[in-house]
Amino acid sequence: MSSPAVLIVEDHPDVRRLLRLTLAAGSYRLFEAEDGETALRLVRSERPALVLLDVMLSGAMTGLDVCRQAISTHGGMGCAREFHGERLFREVMIPYLAPVSQQLALCYVAERALGLPKSY
């Protein structure tokens, strides 16, 4: 079995280097990208087990754009922990990860708020 792939997506070379040196001690196949387009290409070709993604990526695509497109195309899940990014990401991605229909929402309100019996 091959070692898991890790993709580092960071536009600052010093931060990318620090992450690479930190992860080099592990038995990972490391890949690096400095922009969103390269990151998506590597996600498609290498199918990494983990993507360390700069949310505030400069360039044509932000980190959230890259994450949104990668998740919608290839699946998986994402979590950001800086600048309240985790909360923002959960709220933005809920319709993609767990789509809720209008009918399901109305049934929930009818059952929980109005005390009506389940209709589904």
N, C-alpha and C positions, 0 to 999 in steps of 0.2 A: 504494500500500500504506500502510495507516495505521501509526502508530507503536505500539510494543508497550505494553501496559497493565501497570502495576505497582501492586499493592495493598499498602498499608502498614497493618498491623494492630498497634496499640499503644494501651494504655490510658492512658499518660501523655502529655498534650498536648505537653509540651516535647520529648520524644523524637520524637514524631510530626512536630512542626514541624522539628526538626533533619534528620530523614530527608527530609522534603519539600524543604527548602532544598538539601540535598545533591543530590538527584535532579533538581531543577528545571533544572539546567544541561544535562541530557540531553534528548533528544527523546522523552520518555515521556508517556503519558497516566497521570496519577497519580490514585489513588483511596485514600481513607482510611476506616478503621473503628476504632472504639474498643472493640468487643466482638465476641464470636464469632458471634452471630446476624447482625449486620450484615456481618461478613466473609464468611460463607457465602452470604448474599444477593448480595453483590458478586461473589463467585467464580462464582456461577450466571449472573448477568446480564452481566458484563464479560469473563469468561474470561481473566484476566490471565496474562501470560507469566511473571511472577515475583510471588511473595507474600512480603513481609518480615513475618514473624509473630513476635510476642512469645510465647515458649514459656511464660512465667509470667504469662499473661494473667489478670487478675482477672475475676470474674463467674461466671455459671452454667457457662460452657464454658472450659476451659483452652486454651492454645495447642495442646497436643498433641491435644486433642479436636477442635479445629477442623481441624488438619492431617489427622488420621485420617479424619474425615468427608469432607473435600474430596478426598483422594486416593481413597478408596473410591468416591466418587460420580463424580468427574470425571477420575480418572487423574492421572498425573504422578508426581513423586517429591519427597521432602523430605529436608532435611538440617539438623540443628541443631548449632551449634558451641560452645555454652556449657554449663557444668555437666555435662559428659559426656553432653550431650543427643544428640550424634551417635550414640554407641554405644547408648544406650538406645533411640533411635528406630529404628536399624537392627534391633535385636533384637526390638522390639515389632512392627515392620511387616513383617518377613520373611514371616510367613504370609499377609499380604495381597498383597505384591508378587510373591512367588515361592512359591506354595504347594507344599509337599513332602508327598507322600502317605506313608503308613506303608510301603507296598510299595516305593516308591522308596528310602526310608531303609534298609529291610532289604536290598535289593539292593546298596546302597552298602557296607554293613557286610560283607556276604558277599563282595563282590569285594575290597575294600581290606583288611579285617582278617583274613578267613579265607582269602583267596587263591583263592576259587572262581571259575569262569568266569562271564561275564555271562549272566544269564538273561532279559534283556529286550532 
